[in-house]
């Protein structure tokens, strides 16, 4: 069953997943950037937070610019340029120490590194048929998650020795990933697909597509739930449940392990159903997993809530990316996927601000009770939108890949 979930995915999707694995396995700077700024450069908490906010702003600009460029210059040169630029920016980031220089370098790093996301998403969609796309994105997410279990773990060891190693190894892995991409991933024009192969309504700009805009807004609200995992989740477990850092790390490992073991099978089982309805159910799982935290006491009870919201993540992330790719025409797919990446980037910036404010001013249970209410709203919203987005009757799946 597990093998069948990977069957018939294109070689290029596997190559992109390998590149993602290598790149994420070297991701060490971002998880420890706040600590580096505090301990090595003696930044105040407010100044360190400002630098991280700059990364978020630069990232939103990067995915927007990347989405526009990929439709003009193609995904392969943009991915290679992004990885090389990320590597060089990381070398520079480890070398600068004054606050102005560091802030400028962080913005440049965010801009070039986040441009990779819409380019890679477009490449994954280009080398997969519509019915394959959810599994193709699932494979890429599996590789990303597997890599991310390595990078922060190794980075923690290296940070204890010398923070400088983080910048060098992270930068080198970006360049290695660029080398893999240049060597293994084919060049030439993008693959061609039949006109009927995409759902589209022919809008060059996603912002003129009302269904897309509605999904964008709902997905941004969904991100307010999911991205609590960046700050408020760990804070709650530490302060309200008294869990130590290694135990919190174990709970994150539960999330990653479930994605690696189960996501591809789950996505294969739900393919054929309307993606927006699957996303609606996924939002319920997300809301329920986080919403049960106030009543979860003890490690295994909390681990069960992690399993619940992980099911929601597995239903939402690959299905909604496939929906974005299928919604767009081939000529506008980069802009659609760039807008989708912008949604995730914006949510990752806004969610911690909203969650921590609720946590501090209303109470530690407030973010999770709010997640329960918001999850119900999201379920109704996505389910209702599916009525206005009927799945088209597709021709037999075939496509010509330009040689």
C-alpha positions as CSV (number, residue, x, y, z in Angstrom):
1,X,0.0,0.0,0.0
2,X,2.8,2.4,0.9
3,X,4.7,1.7,-2.4
4,X,1.5,2.1,-4.5
5,X,1.2,5.7,-3.1
6,X,4.4,6.6,-4.9
7,X,3.7,4.7,-8.1
8,X,3.9,6.5,-11.4
9,X,5.3,9.8,-10.1
10,X,7.6,11.4,-12.6
11,X,11.4,11.2,-12.2
12,X,11.6,15.0,-12.1
13,X,9.4,15.0,-9.0
14,X,11.8,12.6,-7.3
15,X,14.7,14.8,-8.2
16,X,13.0,17.9,-6.9
17,X,12.2,16.0,-3.7
18,X,15.9,15.0,-3.4
19,X,16.9,18.6,-3.8
20,X,14.4,19.6,-1.1
21,X,15.8,16.9,1.2
22,X,19.4,18.1,0.8
23,X,18.4,21.7,1.3
24,X,16.3,21.1,4.4
25,X,18.8,18.7,5.9
26,X,21.2,21.7,6.0
27,X,18.6,24.1,7.5
28,X,20.3,25.3,10.6
29,X,20.4,29.1,10.7
30,X,16.8,30.0,10.9
31,X,15.9,27.6,13.9
32,X,18.7,29.1,15.9
33,X,18.8,32.7,14.6
34,X,17.0,34.1,17.7
35,X,19.4,32.4,20.0
36,X,22.4,33.5,17.9
37,X,21.3,37.2,18.0
38,X,20.7,37.0,21.8
39,X,23.8,35.0,22.9
40,X,26.4,35.9,20.3
41,X,25.5,39.4,19.3
42,X,23.8,40.5,22.6
43,X,20.7,41.8,20.9
44,X,17.8,42.6,23.1
45,X,14.7,40.3,22.8
46,X,12.9,43.2,21.0
47,X,15.8,43.7,18.6
48,X,16.0,40.0,17.9
49,X,12.2,39.9,17.3
50,X,12.5,42.8,14.9
51,X,15.2,41.0,12.8
52,X,13.0,37.9,12.6
53,X,10.1,40.1,11.5
54,X,12.3,41.5,8.8
55,X,12.9,38.0,7.6
56,X,9.1,37.5,7.4
57,X,8.6,40.7,5.4
58,X,11.5,39.8,3.1
59,X,10.0,36.4,2.6
60,X,6.7,37.7,1.6
61,X,8.4,39.9,-1.0
62,X,10.4,36.9,-2.1
63,X,7.5,34.6,-2.8
64,X,5.6,37.4,-4.6
65,X,8.6,38.3,-6.8
66,X,9.3,34.6,-7.4
67,X,5.8,33.9,-8.5
68,X,6.0,36.6,-11.1
69,X,9.5,35.7,-12.3
70,X,8.8,32.0,-12.7
71,X,6.2,32.7,-15.4
72,X,8.7,34.8,-17.2
73,X,12.1,33.1,-16.9
74,X,11.1,29.6,-16.0
75,X,11.4,27.5,-12.8
76,X,14.8,25.9,-13.4
77,X,17.0,29.0,-13.6
78,X,15.0,30.7,-10.8
79,X,15.5,27.7,-8.5
80,X,19.2,27.5,-9.2
81,X,19.6,31.3,-8.7
82,X,17.7,31.2,-5.5
83,X,19.7,28.3,-4.0
84,X,23.1,29.9,-5.0
85,X,21.9,33.3,-3.7
86,X,20.8,31.7,-0.4
87,X,24.2,30.1,0.1
88,X,26.1,33.3,-0.6
89,X,23.7,35.2,1.7
90,X,24.2,32.8,4.5
91,X,28.0,33.2,4.2
92,X,27.5,36.9,4.4
93,X,25.1,36.7,7.3
94,X,27.6,34.8,9.4
95,X,30.3,37.4,8.6
96,X,28.4,40.7,9.5
97,X,27.9,41.8,13.1
98,X,26.7,45.4,13.0
99,X,22.9,45.7,13.3
100,X,22.3,47.7,10.1
101,X,24.4,45.3,8.0
102,X,22.8,42.3,9.6
103,X,19.3,43.6,9.0
104,X,20.0,44.3,5.3
105,X,21.6,40.8,4.9
106,X,18.6,39.1,6.5
107,X,16.2,40.9,4.1
108,X,18.3,39.8,1.1
109,X,18.6,36.3,2.4
110,X,14.8,36.1,2.9
111,X,14.1,37.6,-0.5
112,X,16.3,35.1,-2.5
113,X,15.6,32.0,-0.4
114,X,11.8,32.4,-0.4
115,X,11.7,32.9,-4.1
116,X,12.5,29.2,-4.4
117,X,9.1,28.2,-3.1
118,X,6.8,29.2,-6.0
119,X,9.5,28.2,-8.5
120,X,9.7,24.7,-7.0
121,X,5.9,24.4,-6.6
122,X,5.5,25.3,-10.2
123,X,8.1,22.7,-11.3
124,X,6.4,20.0,-9.2
125,X,3.0,20.8,-10.9
126,X,4.6,20.9,-14.4
127,X,5.9,17.3,-14.1
128,X,2.7,15.8,-12.7
129,X,-0.8,15.3,-14.1
130,X,-3.7,16.8,-12.3
131,X,-4.7,13.6,-10.5
132,X,-1.1,13.1,-9.4
133,X,-0.4,16.6,-8.1
134,X,-1.6,16.0,-4.5
135,X,0.7,13.0,-4.2
136,X,3.5,14.8,-5.9
137,X,3.3,17.6,-3.4
138,X,2.9,15.0,-0.7
139,X,6.2,13.4,-1.8
140,X,7.9,16.8,-1.7
141,X,6.6,17.5,1.7
142,X,7.8,14.1,2.9
143,X,11.3,14.9,1.7
144,X,11.2,18.4,3.3
145,X,10.0,16.9,6.7
146,X,12.6,14.2,6.6
147,X,15.4,16.7,5.9
148,X,14.1,19.0,8.6
149,X,14.5,16.3,11.2
150,X,18.2,16.3,10.4
151,X,19.1,20.0,10.1
152,X,18.0,21.4,13.4
153,X,19.3,18.3,15.3
154,X,22.8,18.7,13.8
155,X,22.6,22.5,14.1
156,X,22.0,22.2,17.9
157,X,25.2,20.2,18.3
158,X,27.2,22.6,16.1
159,X,25.7,25.7,17.9
160,X,27.1,24.4,21.2
161,X,30.6,24.3,19.6
162,X,30.5,27.5,17.4
163,X,27.6,29.3,15.8
164,X,29.8,30.1,12.8
165,X,29.5,26.5,11.7
166,X,25.8,26.9,11.2
167,X,26.2,29.6,8.5
168,X,28.9,27.7,6.6
169,X,27.2,24.3,6.6
170,X,23.8,25.8,5.8
171,X,25.3,27.8,3.0
172,X,27.2,24.8,1.6
173,X,24.1,22.6,1.5
174,X,22.3,25.3,-0.5
175,X,25.1,25.3,-3.1
176,X,25.1,21.4,-3.1
177,X,21.4,21.4,-3.7
178,X,21.9,23.9,-6.5
179,X,24.5,21.6,-8.0
180,X,22.2,18.6,-7.8
181,X,19.5,20.6,-9.5
182,X,21.8,21.9,-12.3
183,X,23.2,18.4,-12.9
184,X,20.1,16.2,-12.6
185,X,17.1,18.3,-13.4
186,X,16.4,18.8,-17.2
187,X,16.7,22.1,-18.9
188,X,14.8,23.3,-22.0
189,X,11.3,24.6,-22.2
190,X,8.7,23.6,-19.6
191,X,6.6,20.5,-20.2
192,X,3.5,21.0,-22.3
193,X,0.1,19.9,-21.1
194,X,-3.3,19.9,-22.9
195,X,-5.3,23.1,-22.4
196,X,-8.1,21.1,-20.7
197,X,-5.6,19.7,-18.2
198,X,-6.0,22.7,-15.9
199,X,-9.2,23.8,-14.2
200,X,-8.7,27.5,-15.2
201,X,-10.7,30.1,-15.8
202,X,-8.0,31.8,-17.9
203,X,-7.2,34.6,-15.4
204,X,-3.7,35.9,-15.8
205,X,-3.8,37.3,-12.3
206,X,-5.0,35.2,-9.4
207,X,-6.4,38.3,-7.8
208,X,-9.1,38.5,-10.5
209,X,-10.2,35.0,-9.7
210,X,-12.9,35.4,-7.0
211,X,-12.8,31.7,-5.9
212,X,-9.0,31.9,-5.6
213,X,-9.3,35.0,-3.4
214,X,-11.9,33.4,-1.2
215,X,-9.7,30.3,-0.7
216,X,-6.7,32.6,-0.1
217,X,-8.6,34.3,2.8
218,X,-9.8,31.1,4.3
219,X,-6.3,29.6,4.0
220,X,-4.8,32.6,5.7
221,X,-7.3,32.1,8.6
222,X,-6.3,28.4,8.7
223,X,-2.7,29.5,9.0
224,X,-3.6,31.4,12.2
225,X,-4.3,28.0,13.7
226,X,-1.5,26.0,12.2
227,X,1.3,28.4,12.8
228,X,0.7,28.6,16.5
229,X,3.1,25.6,16.4
230,X,6.0,28.1,15.9
231,X,5.6,29.9,19.3
232,X,2.4,29.5,21.4
233,X,2.4,25.7,21.2
234,X,5.9,25.3,22.7
235,X,5.2,28.1,25.2
236,X,2.1,26.5,26.4
237,X,3.8,23.1,26.8
238,X,6.7,24.6,28.7
239,X,4.8,27.0,31.0
240,X,1.4,25.3,31.5
241,X,2.3,21.6,31.3
242,X,5.9,21.8,32.6
243,X,7.5,19.8,29.7
244,X,11.2,20.0,29.2
245,X,12.7,20.9,25.8
246,X,13.6,17.3,24.9
247,X,10.1,16.2,25.5
248,X,8.7,19.1,23.4
249,X,11.1,17.9,20.7
250,X,9.7,14.4,20.9
251,X,6.2,15.8,20.3
252,X,7.4,17.6,17.1
253,X,9.0,14.3,16.1
254,X,5.6,12.6,16.4
255,X,4.3,15.1,13.8
256,X,7.2,14.5,11.4
257,X,7.1,10.7,11.8
258,X,3.4,10.6,11.0
259,X,3.9,12.7,7.9
260,X,6.6,10.4,6.7
261,X,4.7,7.2,7.4
262,X,1.1,8.1,6.5
263,X,0.8,11.2,4.3
264,X,1.2,9.6,1.0
265,X,-1.2,6.8,1.8
266,X,-3.8,9.3,3.1
267,X,-3.5,11.5,0.1
268,X,-3.9,8.6,-2.2
269,X,-7.0,7.5,-0.4
270,X,-8.7,10.9,-0.7
271,X,-7.8,11.6,-4.3
272,X,-10.9,11.7,-6.4
273,X,-12.8,13.7,-3.8
274,X,-13.3,17.4,-4.2
275,X,-10.1,18.9,-2.8
276,X,-11.8,21.8,-1.1
277,X,-14.1,19.4,0.8
278,X,-11.0,17.4,1.9
279,X,-9.4,20.7,3.0
280,X,-12.6,21.5,5.0
281,X,-12.3,18.2,6.9
282,X,-8.6,18.8,7.4
283,X,-9.4,22.2,9.0
284,X,-11.6,20.4,11.5
285,X,-8.8,18.0,12.4
286,X,-6.4,20.9,12.8
287,X,-8.9,22.8,15.0
288,X,-9.7,19.8,17.1
289,X,-6.1,18.8,17.6
290,X,-5.1,22.3,18.9
291,X,-8.4,22.9,20.6
292,X,-8.1,19.8,22.9
293,X,-4.9,21.1,24.4
294,X,-6.5,22.7,27.5
295,X,-7.9,19.3,28.4
296,X,-4.8,17.3,27.5
297,X,-2.6,16.4,30.5
298,X,0.3,14.0,30.4
299,X,2.7,13.2,27.6
300,X,0.6,10.7,25.7
301,X,-2.6,12.8,25.9
302,X,-0.7,15.7,24.4
303,X,0.9,13.4,21.8
304,X,-2.6,12.3,20.7
305,X,-3.6,15.9,20.1
306,X,-0.4,16.3,17.9
307,X,-1.5,13.2,16.0
308,X,-5.0,14.8,15.4
309,X,-3.7,18.1,14.1
310,X,-1.1,16.3,12.0
311,X,-3.9,14.5,10.2
312,X,-5.4,17.9,9.5
313,X,-2.0,19.2,8.2
314,X,-1.7,16.1,5.9
315,X,-5.2,16.7,4.5
316,X,-4.8,20.5,4.0
317,X,-1.3,21.1,2.7
318,X,-0.9,18.8,-0.3
319,X,-4.5,19.0,-1.4
320,X,-4.7,22.8,-1.4
321,X,-1.4,23.1,-3.3
322,X,-2.7,20.7,-5.9
323,X,-5.9,22.8,-6.1
324,X,-3.9,26.0,-6.7
325,X,-1.9,24.3,-9.4
326,X,-4.9,22.8,-11.1
327,X,-6.9,26.1,-10.9
328,X,-4.2,28.0,-12.8
329,X,-3.5,27.9,-16.5
330,X,0.0,26.8,-17.4
331,X,0.9,30.4,-18.3
332,X,-0.2,31.8,-14.9
333,X,0.7,28.9,-12.6
334,X,3.7,30.6,-11.2
335,X,1.6,33.6,-10.1
336,X,-1.0,31.4,-8.5
337,X,1.5,29.4,-6.6
338,X,3.5,32.5,-5.7
339,X,0.2,33.9,-4.2
340,X,-0.3,30.7,-2.4
341,X,3.2,30.9,-0.9
342,X,2.5,34.5,0.1
343,X,-0.5,33.3,2.0
344,X,1.6,30.8,4.0
345,X,4.3,33.4,4.6
346,X,1.8,36.0,5.8
347,X,0.2,33.5,8.1
348,X,3.5,32.5,9.6
349,X,4.2,36.2,10.5
350,X,0.7,37.1,11.8
351,X,-0.2,33.9,13.7
352,X,2.5,34.1,16.4
353,X,1.6,37.8,17.0
354,X,-2.1,36.9,17.4
355,X,-1.5,33.8,19.4
356,X,1.0,35.2,21.9
357,X,-1.3,38.3,22.5
358,X,-4.3,36.0,23.2
359,X,-2.0,33.9,25.4
360,X,-0.8,36.8,27.5
361,X,-3.9,39.0,27.6
362,X,-6.8,36.6,27.6
363,X,-5.3,33.5,29.0
364,X,-3.2,30.4,28.0
365,X,-6.3,28.5,26.9
366,X,-7.5,31.3,24.7
367,X,-5.6,30.4,21.5
368,X,-6.8,26.9,21.5
369,X,-10.4,27.7,22.3
370,X,-10.2,30.2,19.5
371,X,-8.9,27.5,17.2
372,X,-11.9,25.4,17.8
373,X,-14.3,28.2,16.9
374,X,-12.3,29.2,13.8
375,X,-12.0,25.6,12.7
376,X,-15.8,25.3,12.5
377,X,-16.0,28.5,10.4
378,X,-13.3,27.2,8.1
379,X,-15.1,23.9,7.6
380,X,-18.3,25.7,6.6
381,X,-16.4,28.1,4.4
382,X,-14.4,25.6,2.4
383,X,-17.4,23.2,2.1
384,X,-19.6,26.0,0.8
385,X,-16.9,27.2,-1.7
386,X,-16.7,23.7,-3.2
387,X,-20.3,24.2,-4.5
388,X,-18.9,27.0,-6.8
389,X,-15.9,25.1,-8.0
390,X,-17.1,21.9,-9.7
391,X,-14.4,19.6,-10.7
392,X,-14.3,19.5,-14.6
393,X,-14.5,16.3,-16.6
394,X,-11.0,15.6,-17.6
395,X,-9.8,14.0,-20.8
396,X,-7.6,10.9,-20.6
397,X,-4.5,11.9,-18.8
398,X,-1.6,12.4,-21.2
399,X,0.9,15.0,-21.7
400,X,3.8,15.7,-23.9
401,X,7.0,16.7,-22.3
402,X,9.0,19.1,-24.5
403,X,12.4,17.7,-25.3
